[in-house]
């Protein structure tokens, strides 16, 4: 499983996105930055939490789709206006709330200070 890249900002101003576990040598000042200085359990815990958010919304959408399919098959076209209303609520209410929650959590993630090697 690959994790999200880590943004490394060198003291000279260079910025690079580095995969966890890799090291990066700044082309400007030749400093070497190693991402393994970040605690592994903490990093992968964050990756699992972000994955859980994504899985949560995927499972919810599959459940809603299955319920719609069953009701549509049993009731027929009379259910279509209700389905459109629920889909509208999904995209206009639920998804913005979900995105706001995920973005808020991402903003509050810990920031690590790496030391050059």
VOBALO-793544 format. One record per atom (N, C-alpha, C, O): residue number from 1; atom name; y, z, x. Coordinates in steps of 0.001 Angstrom, whole numbers, always signed. Layout:
  resi  name       py       pz       px
   NUM    CA        Y        Z        X
...
END
This chain:
  resi  name       py       pz       px
     1     N    -1179       +0     +840
     1    CA       +0       +0       +0
     1     C    +1239       +0     +883
     1     O    +1375     +827    +1785
     2     N    +2138     -935     +613
     2    CA    +3392     -997    +1348
     2     C    +4455     -217     +617
     2     O    +4538     -240     -611
     3     N    +5248     +459    +1374
     3    CA    +6354    +1194     +782
     3     C    +7626     +371     +828
     3     O    +7663     -728    +1381
     4     N    +8651     +922     +242
     4    CA    +9957     +264     +245
     4     C   +10539     +313    +1657
     4     O   +10300    +1273    +2388
     5     N   +11297     -707    +2046
     5    CA   +11913     -675    +3369
     5     C   +12968     +417    +3461
     5     O   +13590     +790    +2467
     6     N   +13154     +911    +4654
     6    CA   +14115    +1970    +4932
     6     C   +15322    +1325    +5603
     6     O   +15172     +552    +6549
     7     N   +16498    +1639    +5123
     7    CA   +17720    +1106    +5711
     7     C   +18095    +1961    +6914
     7     O   +18353    +3158    +6785
     8     N   +18122    +1332    +8081
     8    CA   +18491    +2023    +9316
     8     C   +19866    +1516    +9733
     8     O   +20071     +315    +9907
     9     N   +20808    +2450    +9890
     9    CA   +22152    +2105   +10344
     9     C   +22337    +2646   +11748
     9     O   +22326    +3857   +11973
    10     N   +22504    +1740   +12677
    10    CA   +22698    +2130   +14066
    10     C   +24125    +2650   +14248
    10     O   +25021    +2317   +13472
    11     N   +24323    +3469   +15280
    11    CA   +25644    +4017   +15567
    11     C   +26666    +2924   +15912
    11     O   +27871    +3123   +15760
    12     N   +26172    +1768   +16379
    12    CA   +27085     +678   +16743
    12     C   +27478     -168   +15540
    12     O   +28316    -1062   +15665
    13     N   +26884      +99   +14368
    13    CA   +27262     -625   +13170
    13     C   +26218    -1594   +12650
    13     O   +26351    -2078   +11526
    14     N   +25193    -1893   +13417
    14    CA   +24127    -2788   +12960
    14     C   +23316    -2108   +11858
    14     O   +23117     -894   +11884
    15     N   +22852    -2894   +10897
    15    CA   +22039    -2392    +9791
    15     C   +20784    -3242    +9706
    15     O   +20842    -4466    +9821
    16     N   +19655    -2589    +9505
    16    CA   +18376    -3301    +9382
    16     C   +17504    -2568    +8373
    16     O   +17564    -1343    +8264
    17     N   +16695    -3317    +7637
    17    CA   +15724    -2747    +6710
    17     C   +14366    -2769    +7411
    17     O   +13838    -3832    +7741
    18     N   +13813    -1575    +7633
    18    CA   +12599    -1434    +8424
    18     C   +11511     -831    +7553
    18     O   +11770      +98    +6787
    19     N   +10298    -1352    +7663
    19    CA    +9148     -824    +6929
    19     C    +8777     +527    +7522
    19     O    +8862     +725    +8734
    20     N    +8363    +1459    +6661
    20    CA    +7978    +2783    +7139
    20     C    +6844    +2658    +8162
    20     O    +5878    +1925    +7951
    21     N    +6978    +3373    +9247
    21    CA    +5982    +3355   +10315
    21     C    +6340    +2423   +11454
    21     O    +5748    +2511   +12529
    22     N    +7291    +1537   +11243
    22    CA    +7711     +597   +12285
    22     C    +8916    +1154   +13038
    22     O    +9606    +2065   +12578
    23     N    +9134     +583   +14187
    23    CA   +10314     +927   +14983
    23     C   +11191     -323   +15076
    23     O   +10697    -1449   +15008
    24     N   +12488     -108   +15230
    24    CA   +13442    -1208   +15320
    24     C   +14340     -971   +16512
    24     O   +14853     +132   +16706
    25     N   +14530    -2003   +17308
    25    CA   +15446    -1937   +18437
    25     C   +16711    -2687   +18062
    25     O   +16667    -3867   +17714
    26     N   +17824    -2003   +18134
    26    CA   +19108    -2584   +17774
    26     C   +19461    -3677   +18780
    26     O   +19451    -3427   +19985
    27     N   +19774    -4883   +18306
    27    CA   +20136    -5951   +19238
    27     C   +21494    -5737   +19890
    27     O   +21771    -6311   +20943
    28     N   +22353    -4911   +19272
    28    CA   +23697    -4701   +19808
    28     C   +23744    -3708   +20952
    28     O   +24416    -3943   +21956
    29     N   +23017    -2575   +20802
    29    CA   +23129    -1517   +21814
    29     C   +21784    -1125   +22424
    29     O   +21722     -235   +23272
    30     N   +20707    -1787   +21993
    30    CA   +19358    -1557   +22536
    30     C   +18783     -169   +22218
    30     O   +17813     +250   +22848
    31     N   +19357     +531   +21269
    31    CA   +18753    +1798   +20845
    31     C   +17523    +1485   +20011
    31     O   +17477     +484   +19297
    32     N   +16525    +2358   +20112
    32    CA   +15278    +2162   +19372
    32     C   +15185    +3228   +18294
    32     O   +15288    +4421   +18578
    33     N   +14986    +2786   +17034
    33    CA   +14908    +3679   +15892
    33     C   +13487    +3633   +15336
    33     O   +12975    +2561   +15012
    34     N   +12855    +4797   +15227
    34    CA   +11476    +4882   +14773
    34     C   +11443    +5567   +13403
    34     O   +11905    +6700   +13264
    35     N   +10906    +4890   +12407
    35    CA   +10889    +5436   +11048
    35     C    +9810    +6497   +10840
    35     O    +9780    +7136    +9789
    36     N    +8937    +6697   +11804
    36    CA    +7918    +7744   +11645
    36     C    +8517    +9144   +11803
    36     O    +7806   +10138   +11654
    37     N    +9808    +9230   +12099
    37    CA   +10480   +10535   +12130
    37     C   +10629   +11109   +10721
    37     O   +10842   +12309   +10553
    38     N   +10516   +10248    +9717
    38    CA   +10581   +10684    +8322
    38     C    +9232   +11299    +7971
    38     O    +8196   +10709    +8277
    39     N    +9216   +12475    +7334
    39    CA    +7938   +13094    +6959
    39     C    +7122   +12172    +6044
    39     O    +7604   +11711    +5009
    40     N    +5894   +11922    +6448
    40    CA    +5047   +10973    +5724
    40     C    +4794   +11408    +4279
    40     O    +4883   +10592    +3362
    41     N    +4482   +12676    +4073
    41    CA    +4182   +13166    +2723
    41     C    +5397   +13011    +1805
    41     O    +5252   +12665     +632
    42     N    +6568   +13262    +2330
    42    CA    +7789   +13144    +1539
    42     C    +8064   +11686    +1170
    42     O    +8405   +11387      +26
    43     N    +7916   +10788    +2131
    43    CA    +8166    +9366    +1896
    43     C    +7197    +8813     +854
    43     O    +7620    +8172     -108
    44     N    +5893    +9058    +1042
    44    CA    +4906    +8510     +113
    44     C    +4980    +9190    -1247
    44     O    +4641    +8577    -2259
    45     N    +5418   +10443    -1289
    45    CA    +5646   +11104    -2568
    45     C    +6712   +10386    -3378
    45     O    +6572   +10212    -4589
    46     N    +7775    +9972    -2708
    46    CA    +8842    +9221    -3374
    46     C    +8318    +7864    -3840
    46     O    +8637    +7430    -4947
    47     N    +7522    +7191    -3016
    47    CA    +6969    +5898    -3404
    47     C    +6075    +6035    -4633
    47     O    +6120    +5190    -5527
    48     N    +5265    +7091    -4687
    48    CA    +4395    +7311    -5846
    48     C    +5220    +7620    -7097
    48     O    +4879    +7171    -8191
    49     N    +6283    +8371    -6942
    49    CA    +7142    +8695    -8077
    49     C    +7796    +7432    -8640
    49     O    +7845    +7258    -9858
    50     N    +8294    +6556    -7780
    50    CA    +8917    +5317    -8235
    50     C    +7875    +4406    -8905
    50     O    +8176    +3741    -9897
    51     N    +6667    +4380    -8366
    51    CA    +5597    +3589    -8975
    51     C    +5254    +4160   -10360
    51     O    +4994    +3408   -11300
    52     N    +5256    +5489   -10476
    52    CA    +4951    +6128   -11756
    52     C    +5989    +5716   -12809
    52     O    +5626    +5484   -13962
    53     N    +7260    +5623   -12440
    53    CA    +8288    +5162   -13369
    53     C    +7985    +3740   -13855
    53     O    +8096    +3454   -15047
    54     N    +7604    +2854   -12936
    54    CA    +7302    +1476   -13316
    54     C    +6068    +1402   -14209
    54     O    +6067     +685   -15210
    55     N    +5028    +2135   -13855
    55    CA    +3799    +2124   -14650
    55     C    +4068    +2677   -16044
    55     O    +3514    +2191   -17030
    56     N    +4904    +3675   -16119
    56    CA    +5249    +4290   -17398
    56     C    +5838    +3263   -18368
    56     O    +5433    +3211   -19529
    57     N    +6769    +2462   -17916
    57    CA    +7391    +1479   -18800
    57     C    +6431     +331   -19106
    57     O    +6469     -223   -20204
    58     N    +5580      -30   -18164
    58    CA    +4605    -1095   -18415
    58     C    +3594     -652   -19470
    58     O    +3282    -1411   -20387
    59     N    +3087     +562   -19346
    59    CA    +2120    +1080   -20324
    59     C    +2776    +1186   -21700
    59     O    +2158     +828   -22703
    60     N    +3996    +1663   -21763
    60    CA    +4682    +1771   -23051
    60     C    +4850     +399   -23700
    60     O    +4667     +259   -24909
    61     N    +5193     -605   -22913
    61    CA    +5373    -1947   -23482
    61     C    +4037    -2534   -23945
    61     O    +3990    -3229   -24959
    62     N    +2956    -2264   -23218
    62    CA    +1635    -2748   -23641
    62     C    +1210    -2082   -24942
    62     O     +664    -2740   -25828
    63     N    +1456     -786   -25063
    63    CA    +1109      -76   -26295
    63     C    +1890     -639   -27475
    63     O    +1320     -875   -28540
    64     N    +3188     -857   -27296
    64    CA    +4001    -1422   -28372
    64     C    +3502    -2824   -28736
    64     O    +3432    -3164   -29917
    65     N    +3158    -3632   -27745
    65    CA    +2666    -4987   -28006
    65     C    +1345    -4957   -28770
    65     O    +1143    -5754   -29687
    66     N     +448    -4048   -28403
    66    CA     -837    -3951   -29103
    66     C     -619    -3514   -30540
    66     O    -1238    -4068   -31449
    67     N     +241    -2538   -30767
    67    CA     +529    -2093   -32135
    67     C    +1128    -3241   -32941
    67     O     +745    -3446   -34093
    68     N    +2061    -3993   -32357
    68    CA    +2637    -5140   -33053
    68     C    +1570    -6178   -33387
    68     O    +1556    -6715   -34495
    69     N     +696    -6458   -32461
    69    CA     -343    -7461   -32694
    69     C    -1255    -7042   -33844
    69     O    -1566    -7851   -34719
    70     N    -1681    -5791   -33845
    70    CA    -2572    -5303   -34896
    70     C    -1871    -5345   -36252
    70     O    -2445    -5810   -37237
    71     N     -634    -4861   -36300
    71    CA      +95    -4849   -37570
    71     C     +392    -6270   -38023
    71     O     +283    -6564   -39213
    72     N     +759    -7151   -37117
    72    CA    +1073    -8528   -37479
    72     C     -158    -9241   -38028
    72     O      -60   -10014   -38980
    73     N    -1315    -8978   -37426
    73    CA    -2551    -9602   -37902
    73     C    -2908    -9077   -39293
    73     O    -3346    -9841   -40152
    74     N    -2721    -7786   -39511
    74    CA    -3105    -7209   -40802
    74     C    -2068    -7433   -41893
    74     O    -2445    -7626   -43049
    75     N     -780    -7415   -41575
    75    CA     +268    -7534   -42582
    75     C     +764    -8977   -42697
    75     O    +1079    -9434   -43796
    76     N     +835    -9672   -41614
    76    CA    +1301   -11055   -41654
    76     C    +2771   -11166   -41312
    76     O    +3326   -10327   -40603
    77     N    +3394   -12211   -41826
    77    CA    +4776   -12533   -41477
    77     C    +5791   -11545   -42030
    77     O    +6929   -11515   -41560
    78     N    +5423   -10755   -42991
    78    CA    +6358    -9786   -43556
    78     C    +6804    -8765   -42510
    78     O    +7845    -8126   -42662
    79     N    +6021    -8619   -41462
    79    CA    +6298    -7639   -40422
    79     C    +7281    -8169   -39368
    79     O    +7803    -7387   -38573
    80     N    +7534    -9455   -39349
    80    CA    +8367   -10068   -38309
    80     C    +9769    -9459   -38203
    80     O   +10206    -9199   -37081
    81     N   +10505    -9213   -39295
    81    CA   +11830    -8583   -39142
    81     C   +11749    -7197   -38499
    81     O   +12616    -6834   -37704
    82     N   +10722    -6428   -38834
    82    CA   +10550    -5104   -38236
    82     C   +10255    -5242   -36742
    82     O   +10758    -4458   -35937
    83     N    +9456    -6217   -36374
    83    CA    +9134    -6441   -34965
    83     C   +10393    -6814   -34183
    83     O   +10593    -6345   -33063
    84     N   +11229    -7647   -34766
    84    CA   +12476    -8032   -34098
    84     C   +13400    -6831   -33938
    84     O   +14067    -6692   -32912
    85     N   +13442    -5968   -34940
    85    CA   +14261    -4761   -34855
    85     C   +13769    -3837   -33740
    85     O   +14565    -3313   -32961
    86     N   +12466    -3645   -33671
    86    CA   +11899    -2766   -32635
    86     C   +12122    -3368   -31251
    86     O   +12447    -2646   -30309
    87     N   +11953    -4679   -31120
    87    CA   +12199    -5315   -29820
    87     C   +13657    -5175   -29419
    87     O   +13961    -4937   -28250
    88     N   +14558    -5322   -30378
    88    CA   +15977    -5133   -30079
    88     C   +16270    -3724   -29612
    88     O   +17005    -3522   -28645
    89     N   +15690    -2739   -30305
    89    CA   +15867    -1347   -29875
    89     C   +15277    -1116   -28492
    89     O   +15841     -379   -27683
    90     N   +14147    -1743   -28228
    90    CA   +13501    -1600   -26919
    90     C   +14457    -2060   -25811
    90     O   +14678    -1347   -24832
    91     N   +15019    -3262   -25983
    91    CA   +15861    -3836   -24936
    91     C   +17279    -3268   -24909
    91     O   +17908    -3237   -23851
    92     N   +17788    -2819   -26056
    92    CA   +19164    -2337   -26105
    92     C   +19304     -826   -25973
    92     O   +20385     -332   -25651
    93     N   +18219      -83   -26219
    93    CA   +18290    +1375   -26143
    93     C   +17357    +1934   -25070
    93     O   +17795    +2595   -24129
    94     N   +16054    +1653   -25230
    94    CA   +15082    +2282   -24332
    94     C   +15238    +1826   -22878
    94     O   +15310    +2659   -21975
    95     N   +15290     +519   -22649
    95    CA   +15350      +25   -21266
    95     C   +16621     +461   -20528
    95     O   +16523     +832   -19358
    96     N   +17812     +436   -21151
    96    CA   +18986     +965   -20421
    96     C   +18846    +2447   -20077
    96     O   +19259    +2871   -18997
    97     N   +18269    +3236   -20982
    97    CA   +18047    +4654   -20675
    97     C   +17065    +4819   -19524
    97     O   +17267    +5649   -18637
    98     N   +16003    +4023   -19545
    98    CA   +14997    +4082   -18482
    98     C   +15622    +3672   -17148
    98     O   +15414    +4341   -16136
    99     N   +16379    +2588   -17141
    99    CA   +17030    +2139   -15903
    99     C   +17994    +3183   -15372
    99     O   +18047    +3427   -14167
   100     N   +18762    +3805   -16272
   100    CA   +19697    +4844   -15862
   100     C   +18960    +6018   -15219
   100     O   +19419    +6566   -14217
   101     N   +17818    +6404   -15794
   101    CA   +17035    +7504   -15247
   101     C   +16508    +7164   -13848
   101     O   +16565    +7992   -12939
   102     N   +16003    +5956   -13688
   102    CA   +15451    +5544   -12386
   102     C   +16569    +5430   -11352
   102     O   +16399    +5875   -10217
   103     N   +17699    +4848   -11720
   103    CA   +18816    +4725   -10780
   103     C   +19355    +6093   -10367
   103     O   +19680    +6316    -9201
   104     N   +19447    +7008   -11341
   104    CA   +19920    +8357   -11029
   104     C   +18980    +9030   -10040
   104     O   +19423    +9678    -9092
   105     N   +17694    +8875   -10263
   105    CA   +16723    +9476    -9337
   105     C   +16833    +8833    -7957
   105     O   +16751    +9523    -6941
   106     N   +17016    +7522    -7919
   106    CA   +17138    +6828    -6636
   106     C   +18397    +7282    -5890
   106     O   +18378    +7397    -4665
   107     N   +19479    +7536    -6611
   107    CA   +20698    +8017    -5948
   107     C   +20526    +9415    -5370
   107     O   +21174    +9767    -4385
   108     N   +19663   +10202    -5975
   108    CA   +19468   +11582    -5530
   108     C   +18324   +11755    -4540
   108     O   +17923   +12879    -4241
   109     N   +17804   +10653    -4035
   109    CA   +16731   +10753    -3047
   109     C   +17268   +11357    -1756
   109     O   +18455   +11230    -1457
   110     N   +16406   +12008     -997
   110    CA   +16878   +12594     +267
   110     C   +17278   +11501    +1259
   110     O   +16763   +10383    +1224
   111     N   +18194   +11853    +2129
   111    CA   +18618   +10953    +3213
   111     C   +18221   +11612    +4519
   111     O   +18498   +12790    +4747
   112     N   +17582   +10853    +5358
   112    CA   +17117   +11394    +6630
   112     C   +18019   +10895    +7744
   112     O   +18495    +9760    +7711
   113     N   +18248   +11744    +8722
   113    CA   +18995   +11372    +9907
   113     C   +18004   +11107   +11027
   113     O   +17433   +12037   +11597
   114     N   +17803    +9833   +11340
   114    CA   +16911    +9496   +12443
   114     C   +17667    +9621   +13756
   114     O   +18874    +9390   +13828
   115     N   +16946    +9983   +14761
   115    CA   +17500   +10054   +16114
   115     C   +16964    +8898   +16928
   115     O   +15767    +8617   +16878
   116     N   +17818    +8216   +17680
   116    CA   +17290    +7115   +18512
   116     C   +16379    +7661   +19601
   116     O   +16564    +8773   +20095
   117     N   +15391    +6849   +19961
   117    CA   +14444    +7262   +21002
   117     C   +14978    +6945   +22373
   117     O   +14316    +7223   +23373
END
